[in-house]
Amino acid sequence: MSTTARDARPARRGESGSRETWIDSARGIAIILVVLFHAVMYLGVAGITGPWSLASTPLDTFRMPLFFFVSGLLAPSALARPFRDLFRKRLLLLLYLYVVWSTLQTAYGAVMPPVGDAQDPVTWWSFASILVQPHPNLWFIYALPIYFVVAWLIRRWPPLVQLALAAAVSAAFGTGMLSSLGVPWEKAGRYFFFFLLAAHAAPLVRRLAPRLGLVHLLVLVGVYGGIVVFVLRTQARFVPFVLLGAGLMATATGIALAVVLSRFRSCSFLAVLGTRTLPIYLLHTFPMIAVAGALHPIAETLPLWWRIVLPPALTAASILISLGIHRLLRAVPGVFTAPVKSWTIASEPRSRNMDPSQILAVPSVNSTIAPPDRNGLSRAESAPSDAAEPPPHPPRVDGSGAPDPREEPLLDFRPPRSRSSHDRPANAPIDAPSRPTD
């Protein structure tokens, strides 16, 4: 069989890795769309508009609902912990990274050539306001801790009440009636429902998603495409629950796309990117600001083919540059990690040695051949033993009793060399009572 034919065929279960490789692939798709959206946005501010500007609405209704939904799939085990553990193991690092990188991005924008003609000057308030006004590029890691706190506080409420409240909040922000709060707050309010829905539906989604196939994908793409056309040609986006419905269809489409593509070896790079979303998210706008600022003076002279090629080219370059910088600086304390390791150690003595490069990444569960981690081992080999055991008698997020044994935390803990000989083999079935997870 030729190399091309071998790479194009769906991989068997033992070759592709796991039933949940699609989660990594979904995160990889989402981060690519985030970077592409920002590439189109920065080039547009610089005056370099073209056919890609038509993709703004599809990208806006697709990328973040999928991103937050996949993040919510990993939330149940974290929400079952005491708040002290939730804060130290989930929230503290996110808040620290937000403050550090928002400050760096604000300072970087101040010294670089202006991207557009009407760019606001950088003042001391630009730095101080990042605590009350989410940074335009990093609002995701500002919103995620808020989602966790709110979900934890209401975790004992009836699930339908929780979801109804979240849907009302998301719908209200989607109508634009709260736009005076600023775009970052508006977006943060729009996507809480997707996070909370995934937290409740995680076991069901993770059980049914692997059954999706090409036919399901084509149907979902057709329906989602029709919704996008309807939203573009009307003012329906400002009608309550329209954007919420579009986001739900986009999420279903993204999951189906991830499941289908995860079966092909040629698309394995998506799963790899899905385990590197943190450095990409934090770093990708730095090269964009430089390129947009350099091209702004000559924007009107650029031919059409430049306007077509630039957004995807800038997307690819920004991802590669981000991964390269992360490779160089990942071992430096305080850059992608907390400066003091003990800050993120919770009350459980085994929850140590956090691998911060996975803070926004989703693990491949039950992997036999999974994307390698930074130590060169597969995700199945480097998964922590402590993640296999839930905390003693925690409340479920849906209030129905003990936690689902298939729930897994968001972060990696414990380096590969400390893996116990009693850990589950990599090819154990998903419903095994104990399994190493992320």
VOPAKOL-987886 format. One record per residue (C-alpha): residue in one letter; x, y, z. Coordinates in nm, 4 decimals. Layout:
VOPAKOL-987886
   r         px         py         pz
   a          X          Y          Z
...
END
This chain:
VOPAKOL-987886
   r         px         py         pz
   m     0.0000     0.0000     0.0000
   s     0.1331     0.3433    -0.0891
   t     0.2148     0.5987     0.1767
   t    -0.0600     0.8265     0.0559
   a    -0.3216     0.5547     0.0651
   r    -0.2066     0.4348     0.4056
   d    -0.2230     0.7860     0.5535
   a    -0.5634     0.8571     0.3997
   r    -0.7434     0.5536     0.5378
   p    -0.9071     0.5659     0.8819
   a    -0.6826     0.4303     1.1510
   r    -0.7900     0.1248     1.3440
   r    -0.8582     0.1612     1.7127
   g    -0.5253     0.0118     1.8072
   e    -0.3442     0.2488     1.5705
   s    -0.5171     0.5775     1.6305
   g    -0.4879     0.5769     2.0038
   s    -0.8127     0.5968     2.1943
   r    -1.1828     0.6402     2.1798
   e    -1.1268     0.9974     2.2959
   t    -0.8501     1.1142     2.0677
   w    -1.1276     1.3240     1.9176
   i    -1.1169     1.5503     2.2255
   d    -0.7581     1.6495     2.1480
   s    -0.8541     1.6944     1.7833
   a    -1.1501     1.9144     1.8753
   r    -0.9241     2.1364     2.0837
   g    -0.6758     2.1475     1.7972
   i    -0.9487     2.2568     1.5541
   a    -1.0686     2.5219     1.7980
   i    -0.7245     2.6746     1.8548
   i    -0.6559     2.6897     1.4800
   l    -0.9828     2.8774     1.4309
   v    -0.8993     3.1120     1.7190
   v    -0.5666     3.1995     1.5574
   l    -0.7266     3.2367     1.2124
   f    -0.9958     3.4650     1.3526
   h    -0.7333     3.6893     1.5111
   a    -0.5270     3.6897     1.1914
   v    -0.8284     3.8113     0.9936
   m    -0.9074     4.0648     1.2660
   y    -0.5578     4.2171     1.2930
   l    -0.5090     4.2319     0.9177
   g    -0.8511     4.3942     0.8861
   v    -0.7576     4.6605     1.1419
   a    -0.4424     4.7221     0.9388
   g    -0.6576     4.7811     0.6299
   i    -0.5879     4.4459     0.4650
   t    -0.9374     4.3177     0.3983
   g    -1.0366     4.0540     0.1495
   p    -1.2524     3.7450     0.1050
   w    -1.1500     3.6165     0.4496
   s    -1.3504     3.8955     0.6138
   l    -1.6640     3.7028     0.5143
   a    -1.5504     3.4225     0.7464
   s    -1.5731     3.6397     1.0570
   t    -1.9273     3.5360     1.1493
   p    -1.8769     3.1613     1.0959
   l    -1.5516     3.1743     1.2908
   d    -1.7089     3.3769     1.5703
   t    -2.0023     3.1380     1.6144
   f    -1.7897     2.8233     1.5836
   r    -1.4557     2.8577     1.7599
   m    -1.5398     2.9676     2.1150
   p    -1.8546     2.7558     2.1709
   l    -1.6471     2.4515     2.0739
   f    -1.3516     2.5669     2.2855
   f    -1.5591     2.6215     2.5998
   f    -1.7669     2.3072     2.5476
   v    -1.4577     2.0870     2.5270
   s    -1.3203     2.2600     2.8367
   g    -1.6470     2.1864     3.0144
   l    -1.6163     1.8163     2.9335
   l    -1.3221     1.8038     3.1736
   a    -1.4867     2.0129     3.4477
   p    -1.6913     1.7600     3.6515
   s    -1.4035     1.6161     3.8527
   a    -1.2735     1.9644     3.9347
   l    -1.6178     2.0847     4.0435
   a    -1.6448     1.7857     4.2776
   r    -1.3458     1.9059     4.4815
   p    -1.3493     2.1386     4.7832
   f    -1.3107     2.4993     4.6779
   r    -0.9583     2.5233     4.8218
   d    -0.8427     2.2424     4.5941
   l    -1.0335     2.3832     4.2990
   f    -0.8655     2.7196     4.3454
   r    -0.5116     2.5899     4.3864
   k    -0.5270     2.3203     4.1188
   r    -0.7359     2.5004     3.8569
   l    -0.7868     2.8701     3.9122
   l    -0.4665     3.0111     4.0588
   l    -0.2456     2.9269     3.7614
   l    -0.5023     3.0613     3.5145
   l    -0.5275     3.3897     3.7038
   y    -0.1506     3.4192     3.7368
   l    -0.0933     3.3564     3.3662
   y    -0.3666     3.6018     3.2748
   v    -0.2106     3.8858     3.4731
   v     0.1448     3.8160     3.3520
   w     0.0628     3.7720     2.9842
   s    -0.1938     4.0528     2.9694
   t     0.0726     4.2857     3.1054
   l     0.3280     4.1591     2.8527
   q     0.0874     4.1937     2.5609
   t    -0.0150     4.5450     2.6648
   a     0.3499     4.6538     2.6930
   y     0.4330     4.4872     2.3607
   g     0.1506     4.6722     2.1860
   a     0.2783     5.0002     2.3278
   v     0.6265     4.9684     2.1740
   m     0.5275     4.8171     1.8367
   p     0.4172     5.0197     1.5327
   p     0.0430     5.0937     1.5451
   v    -0.1740     4.8377     1.3704
   g    -0.4439     5.0856     1.2640
   d    -0.5110     5.4563     1.2257
   a    -0.7422     5.4894     1.5256
   q    -0.5504     5.2799     1.7760
   d    -0.5966     5.3898     2.1362
   p    -0.2798     5.5036     2.3153
   v    -0.1424     5.2848     2.5932
   t    -0.1582     5.4499     2.9367
   w    -0.1200     5.3383     3.2965
   w    -0.4928     5.2588     3.2961
   s    -0.4333     5.0107     3.0135
   f    -0.2305     4.8039     3.2607
   a    -0.4501     4.8566     3.5675
   s    -0.7753     4.7827     3.3857
   i    -0.6822     4.4247     3.2955
   l    -0.8125     4.3232     3.6389
   v    -1.1644     4.4572     3.5736
   q    -1.1845     4.4579     3.1940
   p    -1.0745     4.1305     3.0310
   h    -0.7879     4.1672     2.7874
   p    -0.9177     4.1485     2.4266
   n    -0.6786     3.8670     2.3374
   l    -0.6740     3.6719     2.6652
   w    -1.0300     3.6967     2.7895
   f    -1.0692     3.3163     2.7647
   i    -0.8425     3.2522     3.0636
   y    -1.0126     3.5408     3.2456
   a    -1.3579     3.3913     3.1874
   l    -1.2708     3.0292     3.2619
   p    -1.2013     3.0815     3.6367
   i    -1.5282     3.2748     3.6630
   y    -1.7115     2.9849     3.5001
   f    -1.5561     2.7406     3.7444
   v    -1.6452     2.9514     4.0486
   v    -2.0063     3.0083     3.9404
   a    -2.0518     2.6412     3.8466
   w    -1.9071     2.5354     4.1835
   l    -2.1339     2.7723     4.3768
   i    -2.4509     2.6476     4.2060
   r    -2.3465     2.2833     4.1810
   r    -2.6162     2.1681     4.4270
   w    -2.8993     2.3368     4.2388
   p    -3.1207     2.1230     4.0154
   p    -2.9417     2.0782     3.6809
   l    -3.2316     2.2182     3.4785
   v    -3.2310     2.5329     3.6904
   q    -2.8578     2.5734     3.6405
   l    -2.8818     2.5311     3.2634
   a    -3.1866     2.7550     3.2315
   l    -3.0079     3.0318     3.4206
   a    -2.6928     2.9898     3.2109
   a    -2.8948     2.9905     2.8889
   a    -3.0703     3.3109     2.9917
   v    -2.7385     3.4791     3.0691
   s    -2.5815     3.3642     2.7415
   a    -2.8871     3.4701     2.5420
   a    -2.8925     3.8139     2.7041
   f    -2.5286     3.8790     2.6211
   g    -2.5842     3.7463     2.2685
   t    -2.8479     4.0085     2.1907
   g    -2.6007     4.2932     2.2356
   m    -2.8092     4.4594     2.5061
   l    -2.5074     4.4408     2.7381
   s    -2.2509     4.5560     2.4835
   s    -2.1765     4.8647     2.6931
   l    -1.9713     4.6386     2.9196
   g    -1.7206     4.5873     2.6375
   v    -1.6602     4.3147     2.3818
   p    -1.4571     4.0841     2.6118
   w    -1.7281     4.0852     2.8792
   e    -1.9946     4.0358     2.6140
   k    -1.8166     3.7284     2.4815
   a    -1.7464     3.5940     2.8288
   g    -2.1166     3.6155     2.9053
   r    -2.2183     3.4487     2.5795
   y    -2.0378     3.1200     2.6339
   f    -2.1044     3.0216     2.9955
   f    -2.3922     2.7984     2.8866
   f    -2.1646     2.5848     2.6675
   f    -1.9216     2.5238     2.9524
   l    -2.1944     2.4329     3.2018
   l    -2.3852     2.2155     2.9534
   a    -2.0704     2.0159     2.8814
   a    -2.0030     1.9737     3.2536
   h    -2.3445     1.8121     3.2968
   a    -2.3511     1.6176     2.9702
   a    -1.9885     1.4989     2.9750
   p    -2.0550     1.1253     3.0323
   l    -2.3257     1.1193     2.7642
   v    -2.1221     1.3162     2.5098
   r    -1.8104     1.1082     2.5636
   r    -2.0125     0.7913     2.5215
   l    -2.1998     0.8951     2.2062
   a    -1.9445     1.1100     2.0221
   p    -1.7258     0.8181     1.9015
   r    -2.0301     0.6806     1.7157
   l    -2.0478     0.9828     1.4850
   g    -1.9504     0.9255     1.1234
   l    -1.9174     1.1005     0.7910
   v    -2.2917     1.1024     0.7241
   h    -2.3610     1.2752     1.0564
   l    -2.0885     1.5281     0.9790
   l    -2.2292     1.6141     0.6360
   v    -2.5786     1.6626     0.7781
   l    -2.4508     1.8856     1.0585
   v    -2.2375     2.0909     0.8198
   g    -2.5412     2.1472     0.5979
   v    -2.7615     2.2565     0.8874
   y    -2.4936     2.4782     1.0392
   g    -2.4189     2.6343     0.7001
   g    -2.7859     2.7190     0.6576
   i    -2.7943     2.8823     1.0003
   v    -2.4873     3.0916     0.9196
   v    -2.6390     3.2117     0.5910
   f    -2.9612     3.3008     0.7726
   v    -2.7738     3.4950     1.0396
   l    -2.5616     3.6781     0.7810
   r    -2.8559     3.7885     0.5662
   t    -3.0858     3.8958     0.8463
   q    -3.0712     4.0727     1.1802
   a    -3.1588     3.7481     1.3535
   r    -2.8332     3.7382     1.5480
   f    -2.9774     3.9993     1.7834
   v    -3.2854     3.7881     1.8561
   p    -3.2579     3.6087     2.1926
   f    -3.1300     3.2505     2.1736
   v    -3.0410     3.2674     1.8015
   l    -2.6663     3.2852     1.8615
   l    -2.7056     3.0286     2.1377
   g    -2.8708     2.7879     1.8938
   a    -2.6075     2.8592     1.6302
   g    -2.3347     2.7875     1.8859
   l    -2.4937     2.4566     1.9823
   m    -2.5087     2.3488     1.6188
   a    -2.1489     2.4650     1.5703
   t    -2.0404     2.2615     1.8718
   a    -2.2107     1.9483     1.7394
   t    -2.0511     2.0061     1.3994
   g    -1.7080     2.0601     1.5539
   i    -1.7327     1.7429     1.7596
   a    -1.8403     1.5395     1.4566
   l    -1.5550     1.6898     1.2524
   a    -1.3051     1.6083     1.5262
   v    -1.4290     1.2499     1.5578
   v    -1.4071     1.1891     1.1834
   l    -1.0664     1.3522     1.1388
   s    -0.9197     1.1764     1.4438
   r    -0.9563     0.8493     1.2537
   f    -0.7040     0.9582     0.9896
   r    -0.3305     0.9479     1.0503
   s    -0.2798     1.2455     0.8210
   c    -0.4828     1.4590     1.0645
   s    -0.2960     1.3514     1.3777
   f    -0.1366     1.6958     1.3935
   l    -0.4722     1.8271     1.5191
   a    -0.4450     1.6105     1.8294
   v    -0.0868     1.7282     1.8830
   l    -0.1983     2.0924     1.8626
   g    -0.4785     2.0059     2.1017
   t    -0.2184     1.9263     2.3680
   r    -0.0364     2.2576     2.3100
   t    -0.3203     2.5080     2.3221
   l    -0.1836     2.7092     2.6151
   p     0.1373     2.8376     2.4517
   i    -0.0429     2.8951     2.1231
   y    -0.3172     3.0928     2.2929
   l    -0.0775     3.3056     2.4972
   l     0.1749     3.3783     2.2226
   h     0.0074     3.3803     1.8814
   t    -0.0874     3.7491     1.8744
   f     0.2714     3.8700     1.9192
   p     0.3790     3.7943     1.5596
   m     0.0405     3.9114     1.4322
   i     0.0793     4.2559     1.5861
   a     0.4274     4.2870     1.4340
   v     0.3179     4.1811     1.0849
   a    -0.0006     4.3905     1.0842
   g     0.1897     4.6969     1.2070
   a     0.4577     4.6525     0.9383
   l     0.2046     4.6109     0.6569
   h    -0.0345     4.8853     0.7661
   p     0.1463     5.1677     0.5763
   i     0.1309     4.9721     0.2485
   a    -0.2047     4.7997     0.3004
   e    -0.3775     4.9739     0.0080
   t    -0.1090     4.8676    -0.2390
   l    -0.1307     4.4953    -0.1676
   p    -0.2835     4.2910    -0.4526
   l    -0.5831     4.0628    -0.4043
   w    -0.3787     3.7442    -0.3949
   w    -0.1850     3.8807    -0.0951
   r    -0.5129     3.9440     0.0840
   i    -0.6167     3.5844     0.0165
   v    -0.2877     3.4225     0.1182
   l    -0.1948     3.6372     0.4176
   p    -0.4540     3.5201     0.6781
   p    -0.3834     3.1436     0.6527
   a    -0.0095     3.2070     0.6151
   l    -0.0047     3.4308     0.9218
   t    -0.2089     3.1698     1.1095
   a     0.0401     2.8922     1.0350
   a     0.3410     3.1117     1.1104
   s     0.1966     3.2327     1.4406
   i     0.1270     2.8758     1.5568
   l     0.4775     2.7589     1.4657
   i     0.6419     3.0613     1.6314
   s     0.4340     3.0059     1.9459
   l     0.5359     2.6417     1.9661
   g     0.9006     2.7337     1.9105
   i     0.9010     2.9946     2.1870
   h     0.7280     2.7522     2.4201
   r     0.9913     2.4903     2.3499
   l     1.2640     2.7364     2.4487
   l     1.0982     2.8782     2.7610
   r     0.8795     2.5999     2.8961
   a     1.1310     2.5070     3.1667
   v     1.1608     2.8644     3.2999
   p     0.9530     2.9005     3.6193
   g     0.6822     3.1630     3.5994
   v     0.6559     3.1770     3.2204
   f     0.4049     2.9005     3.1572
   t     0.3930     2.7818     3.5170
   a     0.3424     2.9310     3.8584
   p     0.6720     3.0807     3.9821
   v     0.6425     2.8791     4.3051
   k     0.5443     2.5168     4.2506
   s     0.3794     2.4839     4.5908
   w     0.1169     2.7409     4.4906
   t    -0.0616     2.4819     4.2813
   i    -0.0304     2.1863     4.5187
   a    -0.3634     2.1019     4.6744
   s    -0.4322     1.9233     5.0006
   e    -0.3879     1.5781     4.8472
   p    -0.0213     1.4829     4.8794
   r    -0.0144     1.2949     4.5493
   s    -0.1395     1.5914     4.3423
   r     0.2073     1.7202     4.2636
   n     0.4401     1.8005     3.9757
   m     0.1819     1.9683     3.7589
   d     0.2621     1.9815     3.3872
   p     0.1371     2.3333     3.3052
   s     0.1741     2.2908     2.9281
   q    -0.1550     2.1023     2.9382
   i    -0.3641     2.3667     3.1203
   l    -0.5773     2.4280     2.8130
   a    -0.5159     2.0873     2.6599
   v    -0.7440     1.7869     2.6705
   p    -0.5954     1.4408     2.7206
   s    -0.6414     1.1376     2.5033
   v    -0.8009     0.8759     2.7274
   n    -0.7222     0.5030     2.7055
   s    -0.4508     0.5746     2.4495
   t    -0.2399     0.3032     2.2953
   i    -0.0627     0.5340     2.0527
   a    -0.1266     0.8931     2.1525
   p     0.0470     1.2234     2.0703
   p     0.3764     1.2319     2.2641
   d     0.4188     1.4685     2.5501
   r     0.7222     1.6866     2.6048
   n     0.9093     1.3989     2.7682
   g     0.8776     1.1890     2.4528
   l     0.6270     0.9468     2.6048
   s     0.2754     0.8854     2.4894
   r    -0.0090     1.0444     2.6814
   a    -0.1098     0.6981     2.8019
   e     0.2400     0.6395     2.9387
   s     0.2674     0.9792     3.1043
   a    -0.0813     0.9975     3.2545
   p    -0.0987     1.0372     3.6337
   s    -0.2071     0.7653     3.8682
   d    -0.3801     1.0029     4.1054
   a    -0.6277     1.1098     3.8402
   a    -0.7722     0.7604     3.8404
   e    -0.9179     0.8101     4.1858
   p    -1.1811     1.0740     4.2590
   p    -1.1705     1.2656     4.5873
   p    -1.3512     1.0861     4.8721
   h    -1.7288     1.1279     4.8618
   p    -1.7438     1.4491     4.6522
   p    -2.0823     1.5761     4.5331
   r    -2.1526     1.5281     4.1641
   v    -2.2039     1.8407     3.9637
   d    -2.5508     1.7181     3.8770
   g    -2.6289     1.6349     4.2389
   s    -2.6979     1.2681     4.1682
   g    -2.4506     1.1051     4.4047
   a    -2.0966     0.9776     4.3646
   p    -1.8795     1.1060     4.0805
   d    -1.8623     0.9273     3.7488
   p    -1.5387     0.7215     3.7440
   r    -1.4845     0.8316     3.3847
   e    -1.4539     1.1979     3.4785
   e    -1.1029     1.3354     3.4543
   p    -0.9330     1.6591     3.5626
   l    -0.8082     1.9318     3.3348
   l    -0.4410     1.9254     3.4254
   d    -0.1588     1.6737     3.4109
   f     0.0070     1.5774     3.7401
   r     0.3055     1.3628     3.8297
   p     0.5905     1.3083     3.5851
   p     0.6061     0.9842     3.3831
   r     0.8917     0.8330     3.5867
   s     0.6773     0.8252     3.9013
   r     0.4095     0.6157     3.7362
   s     0.3044     0.3256     3.9560
   s     0.3361    -0.0327     3.8394
   h    -0.0273    -0.0722     3.9362
   d    -0.1487     0.1804     3.6780
   r    -0.3927     0.0592     3.4216
   p    -0.2433    -0.0663     3.0917
   a    -0.2780     0.1748     2.8037
   n    -0.5167    -0.0476     2.6117
   a    -0.7646    -0.1047     2.8936
   p    -1.1313    -0.0384     2.8061
   i    -1.2810     0.3032     2.8819
   d    -1.5225     0.1745     3.1417
   a    -1.2500     0.0142     3.3525
   p    -1.2979     0.1103     3.7161
   s    -0.9498     0.2666     3.7360
   r    -0.7531     0.4367     3.4592
   p    -0.4814     0.6994     3.4308
   t    -0.6163     1.0217     3.2921
   d    -0.5137     1.3789     3.2429
END
